[in-house]
Amino acid sequence: MGNLQINTTQNVNLDYKIVSIGERIVAFLIDGLILYMFAYLVSVLSNAIGYIYEDTWTQRGLAALIFLPAMFYSLLMHSIFNGRTVGKMLLKMRVVRLDGTPVHWSNYLVRWMLRLVDIWIFLGSIGILSILFSEKRQRVGDAAAGTVVISTKNKTKVSHTILEEVHEEYVPQFTNVTLLTDKDVRLIKDTFRIARKSNDFKTLTALRVKVESILNTNSTLYDVQFLDTVLKDYNYYTQNL
């Protein structure tokens, strides 16, 4: 099994490639190198602390406190960066839910807790074997959390769907875009893309007039800006419902 089909919240089917065990090991080693460098930095700081505090237990306690975030590296990175660590970012992969719904922090917590079984107790043998013999290449933590690691270098382009790239800090302008349906938005996007590519300004204007009549709005934005904003606003609201 090398591919996974995920149905998004907007009923768009996206096919993703499930990453190989080799890719996961490389990403793990990259993250391990980062943790090793951090541990080295902590040891340097620990020696510096020795010049300030003569008590050995105080030195060890402060060093342990500084190193504490590293213990939660995987959990924090996955939670903050939407299913990715530095290693996963470099190799263009991320953790997603099998059913396509957003990954909750509790899913990351389950994966992180079961690293003890997958990686640390038997030196990674449990995790490797479970990935090799799992249909969806899941380690024990993935199976328990209902997640899978996919490649973000997917064949289905966002431009071929009704999806739009919307950043978390994006501020929508048209609150009534939810009056549109997925079918409406797909038609709007396809027409907008073709007309813009061919510089068909007449079609852009006609499309803009039609959309404004549906949304009952009178924007001062130019045609291209208006239609682009409508598409982004629709994605913003439907992805956050």
Salt bridges, closest charged atoms under 4 A:
ASP99 OD2 - ARG97 NH2 3.47
ASP118 OD2 - ARG139 NH1 2.55
ASP142 OD2 - ARG24 NH2 2.90
ASP142 OD1 - ARG111 NE 2.63
GLU164 OE2 - LYS189 NZ 2.96
ASP190 OD1 - ARG193 NH2 3.47
GLU212 OE1 - ARG208 NE 3.28
ASP223 OD1 - ARG208 NH1 2.88
ASP228 OD2 - LYS232 NZ 3.12
